[in-house]
């Protein structure tokens, strides 16, 4: 849906992203209440197994970082993807469909994001609750900006934000006398600081958000 609206109907990426985000929040809440009712919780499901000290999806995520890094830097497919975001005219001059590359990139990226959502619900908690994401998607977006749109950079940014979220549990357990509301704000305050001070340095691909039309070239 996102690809269809933004790539082929050339709608604004931010507006469509916000609309889908709001719709997803509403539809999951509606389905949750329809299936489980207002008072009942969702049934438990089998969570991901641990492999050593970490859960299996953590290792998969680390492998994906390495794989994507190699694809972007060492393969023709990676060059096509980067070209579709940096200089689509060059890609088009070679007879390669820019919109097809963008479409496939969105589909593959969305599948990885969906895997992350599955990890949150059945990996960490083994059940579903309303609004369980709690703005983590926006933190992920900030990590992409802070990581300069590179796999390794994003990994380091995610580790930083993850440390901020871990600090919430650590400070809560220490009993410092700080109101819990202020402690829960730590990851989001960290996100605001990073975006405010480093957002302008993490400029994305030059053609990011710019629809491509072969007829207009």
Secondary structure by P-SEA (a helix, b strand, c coil): ccccccccccccaaaaaaaaaaaaaaaaaaaaaaaccccccccccccccccccccaaaaaaaaaaaaaaaaacccaaaaaaaaacccaaaaaaacccaaaaaaaaaaaaaaaaaaaaaaaacccccccccccccaaaaaaaaaaaaacccaaaaaaaaaaaaaaaaaaaaaaaacccccaaaaaaaaaaaaaaaaacccccccccccccbbbbcccc
